[in-house]
């Protein structure tokens, strides 16, 4: 019975997600609806989480009825937007050769088998990680019991890290509300459903540019990433953070390649959810948007400004609530310390230790296979012909890595303890981001001419033409795309 | 073949190789997780986080049975009459109690508590009067505070 109620929640999330995608013009027929089913689930989850956390911050009581009203508002707003936005065709690559079909069959079978094994594991698991039962789940239980952010005795703010934003606890509370009670042993199954949605989302987004024979084996590898395998169903914030960041990265990368603002909008919705999920989500979102700005040389500022705006504004409601309610801050670091040069100098040994140990967490094949090094290699291969894509994939990872180094440098806990207890988890967004971008980068690298000319070949122009060869595809095609845009 | 193309093929081979290497491990870890909980009841599974730190769990089960859902409680810890196997047992016990006993609320101030959960503590040292004390197991008591 609880399972059925949870299934009703997922149907609601799918409806909201499909509505958002229909509003953006990405889903206008059944085929596109099926293609983006996974993305719908993740977008529905993100939008519901954002709305639920804003609602509890505003003092509204979170109930099933309130969630349904929020969904109705989201669907209605998407419908209104959809009236003004035209649809876009949704072509999907297929396999013609028998070899390609055989690879699809084998890797599809492997993916299903891995997901079944993962389901068995999450069905047998529970909140075993100390952070899950130390604060993530108790906060969710409090929202479920009281309908809001109770600041009283034993309430939401009495648990560790009261400064962490409430998107994940609110989402878990929504799951509990639909279940009818706070069943923490069923919750991992819901996380598994969202993980399947995450893989489906990556498939749907990339299916227009990556062959199934490349995409399915890559997604099977993502499902087998050893540390991600342990994170799914853990109820830790790093699990949705990694998934949201990775999908925002794919959508942003596709926006660079296709210059379709709809993909930037998808990325934007996910970027809003990022800093509302975990505090370092802001750093990850800013790293991605900064690299987009660099890759486009700010030429697409009409799209970039809203992206930067929503990423930064997403933290404001929670910060306001935090300040108004005078809640203690138990952060492991203070961002302001980055500019306290004396303190930085005093702690320079921490930077050395982080520089020595953190790469191991990110690059270790036993944790993340070869996701990060392979993407860095592919980015180097793409750096001349697909400069923007290479910059966004490698640059975002490097900036975010530098951000984590800075956090360990200015962090308050003892550095070895800090790295031991968090190093593996903080690497998750970077590694999963790389893992899901791998098939796109590999496809783009494969499409490059095998022998690059030593000098650029100028296109033939008419005798009276003054057209100059473009330095890159970006500026001209962006302008053309904007003119053609509805 | 250009250097770039060779590097690409090398990267693809590495990706395939490391993926194939991971396949047995992916299924093994799933089976291990299933084996860990085989035969456990739902309640026993929900107590596994405490068991993973070697925290005795009888106290929490008894508290869930005897404490009213609106009763604030305090967790006192010590080493009286109970074996403590590692340094995490005592600090983690109140944290687990706060999570597992919700919607009952934990307080850090024994004076605000209606109930005290003693995990190896000396109840008399808290300076409270008790309406009743229930022995749950070695070194573990539930005490109802008399206000």
Interface residues (C-beta under 8 A of the other chain):
Chain A: X110 X113 X114 X117 X118 X120 X121 X124 X125 X126 X127 X128 X130 X132 X133 X134 X137 X138 X141 X142 X145 X152 X153 X154 X155 X158 X159 X160 X182 X184 X185 X217 X218 X220 X221 X223 X224 X226 X229 X230 X365 X369 X370 X374 X377 X378 X380 X381 X438 X442 X445 X446 X448 X450 X451 X452
Chain B: X1 X2 X4 X5 X7 X8 X11 X12 X14 X15 X16 X18 X19 X22 X23 X25 X26 X27 X29 X30 X31 X33 X34 X36 X37 X42 X45 X46 X48 X49 X52 X72 X92 X95 X96 X98 X99 X100 X102 X103 X104 X105 X106 X107 X112
